[in-house]
Amino acid sequence: MKKFTNLKNKLAAVLLIGALSVSYQTFAQQEAMFSQYMFNILAINPAYAGSRDVLSLTTLGRYQWVGVEGAPKTFTFSIDSPIKNEKMGLGLQVTADQVGLLKSIGGYVTYAYRIKVGPRSTLSFGVQGGATNISWELSKAQNLSNPGDPVFSGASDQNNTLPNVGGGIYLSNDKGYIGVSCPQIMQNAISKFTPTDGKSTAGKTQRHYFAMMGFVIGKGSFKIKPSTMARYTQGAPLGIDGNVNFWIKDKISFGVSGRISQFQTMGQDSKSLFDAAIGMMELQLTPQFKLGYAYDFTTNKLNDESKSGVSRFFGIPTHEILLRYEFGFGKDKILTPRYF
C-alpha cells in the first residue's frame, strides 16, 4: 500500500511537470481523447451533425488511470438533429476535461450542410463555433523540489476563455463513412510566463487534425465493423487508432482496439510506440437506447511492475462509459440499426 501511495505521488508530479512542459512549449495534444471515437464522432467532426437522421443525445465519461492522483478525467455531452428535410444538421456539444490542476470546459454549436450524392450516401460540410474556458491554479500545487519557485506563487495562475471555430467533411451511408476535420482552427495564446532568467515563454492552443474511416461487412445476424482514426498535432507524435467490432443480431457488439503513436527519432526515422490495447462492448438495449463500455490497458511505464512495485494483472485501469438515447420522429426512423 505504501509503495502504491509513493507511486501516486510520483505520477502526480510527472503529470504536473508534463503539463508544464506542454504549456510553455507547444500546448500540443489538447483535444480530449476517446477510445469509443467511432460512436462519438461529433466530438471530433462537426460535419457529423444530423447524420443519424434523428434527434440524438450522447454522453460519455472517461476515467483515465483510475487510482492515480491527478489523472485525466473527461466528460462530454452532445445533442444533434437533422433539420430542413434532413438537408442540414444542428448540434450542441459540451466537454469538461481535467488533468491535475489543469481544467477546461467548453461549449460549441455545430452546423452541417448535407448533400445527397447517391441513393443512400450523404456528403456533409460542417462548421462549429464556441469557446473553452481554461483554468490552471498552479498555486495549489505542492512544490516539494523548489518551494521558492515563482511559478507556484499564484502570479502564474491561469483563467482564460478562448473562442474558437472548427470545420470538417463527412461522407457516409448505411455501410460506411469517411471524414476529415479540424475541430479548433484558431491558435489562441493561453499563458505567458517570465522566469527569473528573464526569458519569456508562452503557450498557445494548437490545431488538431483528424482523419477517420469505418465500414460494415456482412449480412444477417453477424457483422464485422472495422474502423480507424489518425490524429496529428504540431509538436506531438502522429497517433493512429485501429478498431474492429463484431455485431451479433444487431444487439450486442464486442470489439478490440489498438493505439499507436509515431515518434521521430534523432535520425529522422519514424518509430512506433504501442500506447494501449482496448477492449469494448456495446449493448443496443432498445432501438433507441445504447450503452457502451471500454477498458484501456496502457502499455507504458505506468504498468511496469519493476518500476512501480505494484502488481496488477490488468494494469492501472482506464474506464470509458457511453450512453446514447435517440428520439425517433416516426417509426420509420428507427427501423434499421445505426452503426455509425
C-alpha positions in Angstrom: 0.0 0.0 0.0 2.9 2.3 0.9 4.5 1.6 -2.5 1.3 2.4 -4.3 1.0 5.7 -2.4 4.5 6.6 -3.4 3.7 5.7 -7.0 0.7 8.0 -6.9 2.8 10.9 -5.7 5.4 10.3 -8.3 2.8 10.1 -11.1 1.1 13.3 -9.9 4.4 15.0 -10.1 5.0 13.6 -13.6 1.6 14.8 -14.7 2.3 18.3 -13.4 5.8 18.5 -14.9 4.4 17.2 -18.2 1.6 19.7 -18.2 4.1 22.5 -17.5 6.4 21.5 -20.4 3.4 21.2 -22.7 2.0 24.6 -21.7 5.2 26.6 -22.1 6.3 25.0 -25.3 3.6 24.0 -27.7 0.5 23.1 -25.8 0.2 20.1 -28.1 -2.4 17.3 -27.9 -5.0 19.4 -26.2 -8.2 17.8 -27.7 -9.8 15.2 -25.5 -9.1 11.6 -26.5 -11.8 8.9 -26.6 -11.4 5.1 -27.1 -15.0 4.9 -28.4 -14.4 7.6 -31.1 -16.4 5.6 -33.6 -19.6 6.1 -31.5 -18.7 9.8 -30.6 -17.7 11.3 -34.0 -19.5 14.7 -33.4 -16.8 15.4 -30.7 -14.1 15.5 -33.4 -16.0 16.3 -36.6 -18.8 18.9 -36.8 -19.9 17.6 -40.2 -21.4 14.6 -38.4 -24.3 16.7 -37.0 -27.6 15.2 -38.2 -26.1 12.2 -39.8 -28.1 9.7 -37.6 -31.3 11.1 -39.1 -33.0 11.5 -35.7 -32.6 13.7 -32.6 -29.7 12.0 -30.8 -28.3 12.6 -27.3 -24.9 11.2 -26.4 -22.9 11.4 -23.1 -19.5 9.9 -22.4 -17.3 9.8 -19.3 -13.6 8.8 -19.5 -11.7 8.0 -16.3 -8.1 7.5 -17.1 -5.5 5.8 -14.8 -8.0 5.2 -12.0 -6.3 5.3 -8.6 -3.6 7.8 -9.7 -3.9 11.3 -8.1 -4.4 14.0 -10.7 -5.1 11.5 -13.6 -7.2 12.8 -16.6 -11.0 12.8 -16.4 -13.1 13.8 -19.4 -16.9 14.2 -19.7 -18.8 15.2 -22.9 -22.4 15.7 -23.8 -23.8 16.3 -27.3 -27.2 16.7 -28.9 -27.7 16.9 -32.7 -30.6 16.5 -35.1 -31.3 16.9 -38.9 -33.4 19.8 -39.9 -35.0 21.1 -43.2 -35.9 17.7 -44.5 -32.5 16.4 -43.5 -30.7 18.8 -45.7 -29.0 20.3 -42.7 -27.9 19.3 -39.2 -27.7 21.2 -36.0 -25.8 20.2 -32.8 -24.6 21.3 -29.4 -21.7 19.8 -27.5 -20.2 20.5 -24.1 -16.9 19.0 -22.9 -15.2 19.1 -19.5 -11.6 17.9 -19.1 -9.3 17.8 -16.1 -5.7 16.8 -15.7 -4.3 17.5 -12.3 -4.8 21.2 -11.6 -5.5 22.0 -15.3 -9.2 22.2 -16.0 -11.1 23.1 -19.2 -14.8 23.3 -20.1 -16.1 24.3 -23.5 -19.4 24.6 -25.4 -19.8 24.6 -29.2 -22.7 25.0 -31.6 -22.4 22.9 -34.7 -24.0 23.3 -38.2 -23.8 20.9 -41.1 -25.0 21.2 -44.7 -25.9 17.8 -46.2 -25.9 16.9 -49.8 -27.3 13.6 -51.2 -24.6 12.1 -53.5 -26.3 8.7 -54.0 -29.4 6.7 -53.1 -28.1 6.2 -49.6 -25.0 8.3 -49.4 -24.7 11.8 -48.0 -21.8 14.3 -48.1 -21.8 16.8 -45.2 -19.8 20.0 -44.7 -19.7 21.1 -41.1 -18.6 24.1 -39.0 -18.7 24.8 -35.3 -18.1 27.8 -33.1 -17.9 28.4 -29.4 -15.4 28.9 -26.6 -13.4 27.0 -24.0 -12.5 28.2 -20.5 -9.1 27.0 -19.3 -8.1 27.4 -15.7 -4.9 26.4 -14.1 -4.3 27.1 -10.3 -0.7 26.3 -10.0 -0.6 27.9 -6.6 -2.4 24.9 -5.3 0.4 22.5 -6.3 2.7 21.1 -3.7 6.1 22.2 -5.0 8.5 20.0 -2.9 11.6 20.3 -5.0 11.8 24.1 -5.1 9.4 25.8 -2.6 10.5 29.3 -3.8 9.7 28.7 -7.5 7.7 31.8 -8.7 5.6 29.5 -11.0 3.7 28.4 -7.9 3.4 31.8 -6.2 0.0 32.5 -7.6 1.1 35.0 -10.2 1.2 32.3 -12.9 -2.4 31.0 -12.2 -4.4 31.0 -15.4 -8.1 31.6 -16.2 -8.8 32.3 -19.8 -11.9 32.0 -22.0 -10.8 31.3 -25.6 -13.2 31.5 -28.6 -12.6 29.1 -31.5 -14.1 27.7 -34.7 -13.7 24.4 -36.5 -14.7 22.5 -39.6 -15.0 19.1 -41.2 -16.2 17.0 -44.1 -18.1 13.7 -43.6 -19.2 11.2 -46.3 -21.4 8.4 -45.1 -24.1 5.8 -45.9 -25.6 2.8 -44.1 -22.4 0.8 -44.8 -19.6 3.1 -44.1 -18.1 6.5 -43.5 -15.0 8.6 -44.2 -14.2 12.1 -42.9 -11.5 14.7 -42.1 -11.7 17.5 -39.6 -10.0 20.2 -37.6 -12.3 21.0 -34.6 -10.3 24.1 -33.4 -8.6 26.2 -36.0 -7.7 29.3 -34.1 -4.4 29.2 -32.2 -5.1 31.2 -29.1 -2.5 32.3 -26.6 -3.1 30.6 -23.3 -0.3 31.7 -21.0 2.8 33.8 -20.7 5.5 33.4 -18.0 8.8 35.1 -17.4 11.1 33.1 -15.1 14.0 34.5 -13.1 16.4 34.3 -16.1 14.2 36.8 -17.9 13.5 34.6 -20.9 9.7 34.9 -21.6 7.9 31.8 -22.8 4.3 31.5 -24.0 1.8 28.7 -24.6 -0.9 28.5 -27.2 -3.6 26.2 -28.4 -2.6 24.0 -31.4 -4.7 22.8 -34.4 -5.6 19.1 -34.2 -6.3 17.3 -37.5 -8.3 14.1 -37.7 -9.0 11.6 -40.4 -11.5 8.8 -39.8 -12.9 5.8 -41.7 -15.2 2.8 -40.9 -17.5 0.3 -42.7 -19.6 -2.7 -42.1 -19.0 -6.2 -43.5 -21.6 -9.0 -43.6 -25.3 -9.6 -43.5 -27.8 -11.3 -41.3 -27.1 -11.9 -37.6 -23.3 -11.4 -37.7 -21.5 -8.4 -38.9 -17.9 -7.0 -38.6 -17.3 -3.3 -38.3 -13.6 -2.2 -38.7 -12.7 1.5 -38.2 -9.6 3.6 -37.9 -8.7 7.2 -37.0 -5.5 9.2 -37.4 -4.8 12.4 -35.5 -2.0 14.9 -35.9 -0.9 17.9 -33.9 2.2 20.0 -34.4 4.6 19.2 -31.6 3.0 15.8 -30.8 3.5 12.4 -32.4 1.2 11.2 -35.1 -1.5 8.9 -33.5 -3.3 6.1 -35.1 -6.2 4.1 -33.6 -7.4 0.8 -35.2 -10.6 -1.0 -34.1 -12.7 -4.0 -35.1 -16.2 -4.6 -33.6 -18.3 -7.8 -34.0 -22.0 -7.3 -34.0 -24.4 -10.2 -33.1 -28.0 -9.8 -34.2 -27.6 -6.0 -34.1 -27.9 -6.1 -30.3 -24.5 -6.9 -28.9 -21.1 -5.8 -30.0 -17.7 -6.9 -28.8 -14.5 -5.1 -30.0 -10.8 -4.7 -29.7 -8.7 -1.6 -30.5 -5.1 -0.6 -30.5 -3.5 2.9 -30.2 -0.1 3.7 -31.8 2.0 6.8 -31.7 4.6 7.6 -34.3 7.7 9.3 -32.9 10.6 10.9 -34.8 14.0 9.6 -33.7 17.2 11.6 -34.0 17.9 10.1 -37.4 14.6 11.3 -38.7 13.2 7.8 -38.9 9.8 7.1 -37.6 9.5 4.9 -34.6 6.2 3.3 -33.5 5.1 3.1 -29.9 2.1 0.9 -28.9 0.3 3.1 -26.4 -2.8 1.0 -25.4 -4.8 -2.2 -26.0 -8.5 -1.6 -25.6 -11.5 -3.9 -25.1 -15.0 -2.7 -25.6 -18.6 -3.8 -25.6 -21.8 -2.2 -26.9 -25.4 -3.1 -26.0 -28.3 -1.9 -28.1 -30.8 -2.3 -25.2 -33.7 -0.9 -27.2 -33.9 0.5 -30.8 -33.4 4.0 -29.2 -31.0 3.3 -26.2 -27.4 2.3 -26.4 -24.9 1.5 -23.7 -21.2 1.3 -24.4 -18.1 0.5 -22.3 -14.4 0.4 -23.0 -11.4 -0.6 -20.9 -7.9 0.6 -21.8 -4.8 -1.3 -20.9 -1.9 1.2 -21.0 1.3 -0.3 -22.3 3.8 2.2 -20.8 5.8 2.5 -17.6 2.7 3.2 -15.6 2.2 -0.6 -15.7 5.8 -1.5 -15.3 5.9 -3.6 -12.1 9.7 -3.5 -11.9 9.5 0.4 -11.8 6.4 0.9 -9.7 6.4 -2.1 -7.3 2.7 -2.6 -8.0 1.5 -5.9 -9.3 -1.8 -5.7 -11.3 -3.0 -8.2 -13.8 -4.9 -5.7 -15.8 -2.6 -2.8 -15.1 -3.7 0.7 -14.0 -7.2 0.8 -15.4 -8.9 3.4 -17.7 -12.7 3.2 -17.9 -14.9 4.8 -20.5 -18.7 4.7 -20.4 -21.1 5.9 -23.2 -24.8 6.4 -23.2 -26.9 7.3 -26.2 -30.7 7.9 -26.5 -32.5 8.8 -29.7 -35.9 10.3 -30.2 -37.5 9.0 -33.4 -39.7 11.4 -35.2 -41.6 8.5 -36.6 -41.5 4.7 -36.5 -39.8 4.6 -39.9 -36.8 6.4 -38.5 -35.5 3.6 -36.2 -36.3 0.6 -38.3 -32.7 -0.2 -39.1 -29.7 -0.2 -36.7 -27.3 2.7 -36.8 -23.7 1.5 -36.9 -22.2 5.0 -37.1 
